[in-house]
């Protein structure tokens, strides 16, 4: 979908920002709806077709996180969710797991917002066809016994926009990565360029957003994502709060015996 054909719901408790975002988007031909909090936004979403939900996080009455949870609880159709916030205390793992596609910090530039919106509206098959012209900042090569087993044991999961994986190697967040994962039993090789959106040493797991899929794996990865039909943009490998707390207390250890890292 083109940006000029999209309907975008802007949710922010600051009236000036709602007006600024609406003016930016109207200049590109978008249809813009606005709300001052999550309750107003839900009322709009119940009746209007919206292509992108562009929301602040902290708002009175109902904030952005609760809004997104309500959207999925009520099974409302919102193809893309983007958070714009002035606060840096939101954990990316939770946000991407909820289905949020991008976290943008205030203040932001119009061109950056339009770029993120363009990407969110593009079909993944098209978005992931252009390799980066710049070298990747880090590389990771993994060997896993089986895709199905790794999925069941929470060592690997695919989301709508990337993957969660188990790795003992500490990865730099917000840095690019060249990723290669071989699933031996199926003889499948996932090769991608992306960005590390979060790394959690206690798990130890990382969330990688794809920017490019190599042609040799593009079809099967896209098919696997469609079959999974998850709302998560980058899943947390089903690592829920109770298990994370148990791990932090030493009561739970994640086995990574079936994940082998190849250092290059």
N, C-alpha and C positions, 0 to 999 in steps of 0.2 A: 504494500500500500504506500502511496505517496503522501508526504506530509500535508500537502494542500487538500487531500481528500479525507483527512482524519478529523475525528471529533475528540477533543481533549478536555477532560475535567480537571480544573485547577482548584486545589483545596489548600487554603492558607488562612489563618486568622488575622493576618495583616492585610488590610484592604489595599494599601499602596502596592504591595507585592502582587496581589491578585491582578490589579490593573496593569502593572508593568508586564507580567507574564502574558496576560491576555492581549496586550498591544503587540508584543513581540510575535505572538503566534498568529494574530489576525493579519499581520503584514505578510505572512506566508500562506494566507488563504484558509487557515484552519477554522473549523467551527469550535468555539470555545465556550464551555460552561464553567461556572464558578460556584464555590461553596466556602463558607467560613469555618467549617469544622466537619468532623466525620459523620455526625448525624445528618446534617444537610446533604452531604455527599451521598450517603446511603439512600436518601429519599430520591435523589436524582437518578442514581444507578438502578433503582427499582423500575423506572419507567423509560429511561433514555439509553440508547445504544452508544457506548463510549469505547473508543479504541485505546486510549491511554489515560490512566489515572496518574496525575502529577500532584503529589501531596507533600505537605509539610509533615513533620513527625509529631512535634509537641504542639498541641492545640487544646483549648478548653473544651469541655463537654465530651468530646471524643477525639483522640489523637490518631495519627496515621497508622500505627501498628495495630491498634484495635480495629480501625476501619478495614484494613486488609484482611484481618481474621474474620470479620463479619461478612466481607464480600465472599470469601470462600465457604463459610458456614452456610450462607444462604444460596450458594451455587449461582451467584451472579456472574455473568460473562464479562470479564474485563481482560482483554488480551495482554495488556502490558501495564506494569506499575513502576513508577519512578518516584523515589523519595528525594526531596530537596529540603535540607535542614541546616540550621546554623549551629547545631550541637554535634560534637564528635564522640559522644558516649554511647552510640548505638553499635552493637556488635554485628559486623557484616555477616557472620555465619547465620545468625537468627534471621536477618533481613532477607538474604538470598534464599534461605530455606523457606521463608514465607511465600516466596514467589516474586519478590522485588527484583527488577532487572538492573537497576542502577541506583547508586547512592551519590548524590551531588551536594556539595557543601555551599552554603550561602557565604558571601556573595558569589554569584556566578555570571559568566558572560553569555550573551545571547547566542553566539556561535557555538559554544560548548553545549548549551541546552539543545539547540537544533540538531547538532551532530548526534547526541544521544537519542533524541526522538527519532531521527532518521533510521538509526540502527535498530531501535525497538520495533519499528514498523516493517522492517525488511524481513522477508522470509529467510529462515536460517540457511536454506540451501544456497541462497544467493549471498548472504552475509559472510559465510565461511568459505568463499571461493577465492579470496584475494590474500596472498601471503604478505607478510610484513616485509618492507624494504630494509628494515633495520635488523641487525643481529639480535638474537634473544639474549637476555641478561643472565639466564640460568638454564640448565639442562637437567632433565630427569628421565632415566630409563628404568622401567620396572618389568619384572617377569612375574606373572600371576598364573596359578595352576589352571583356573577356569573362570570365565566371565560369570557364569551362573552361580558358582560357589562363592566368588568374591562379592557378588551382589547380596547373597543370602547371609554372609558373615560380616557384612557392613565394611568390607575392605575397599569396595568400589561401588559408586552409584552414579548414574547419569541423571542429569536434570535437563530442563528445557534449554539452558544456556551454557552448560559446562558439566563438570564432574567433581565428585569428592573422591579422594583416594587416600589410602594409608601409606605413609612413608616416614622412615626414621630420619630422613635428611631434612634439616631445617630449611625452609624456603622463605625467601624475602617477599613480604606482602607488597602488592601493587607493582611488582616487577614482572617483566615478561618471562615466558618460559617456553622452551621447546620440549614437548612431552611425548614420550613413547612408552606404550604399555602393550606387552605381548601376553595374550591369553593362550596358554599352551594347548589345552585340550581342544579348543575350537580352532586353534591356529588363526586367531584374529589379532591384528595389529592396529592399535589406535595410535595415530600420529597426528599431533595438533600443535599449533602455536596458540598461546593464550596469555592470560594474566593471572597471577596468584592473588585471589581476592581475600583469602584468609589462610592462616596456618596456626594450628593449635597443637602445641607440643605434648600436652597431656593425653591426647587421643591415641597416637599422634596422626593427625589428618590434615589435609589441605583442600581448599576449594579452588578450582581453576575454571575461569571463564574462557571459553573457546573464542578465538578470533579468526582462526583458519584451520580447516581440516584438510589433510593431504588427500588427493583424489583416490588413493588406494583404499581408504577407509571411510570416505564420506557417506557412501550409500548405506553401509551396515550401521554406522553410528546414528544416522538420521532415522533409519527404520527402528532401531532400538529405543530412541527417544520417543518416537510416535507411539510405540507399543506400551511404553511405561505410563504415558498420560499423567505425569506428575504435575502438580502446580508449582513445585519448587524450581527456581531458576538454577541454583546450585544446591543440591541437597546436602544435608549434614550427615550422610550415611546412616540415617536413623539413629543418630547419637543423641538421645533425648536427655532432658535435664537431669533425671534421676540417675542415669548411667554416668553422666559427666560428673555429677557430684560424688558418686561412688568411686570413680577413677581418681578424682582429686584426693579422696581420703585414703587411697591405697587399697580399697576393697575390691577393685575390679582392674584387671589387666587386659589390654587388648592384644590378642595374639596376631602376629604378623608373619607366622612361620611360612605361610603360603605366598608371601610377597618377598621377592628377591630384587634387590637393587643392583643395577649394573653401573658402575662408576666409569665414566668416560672422560 
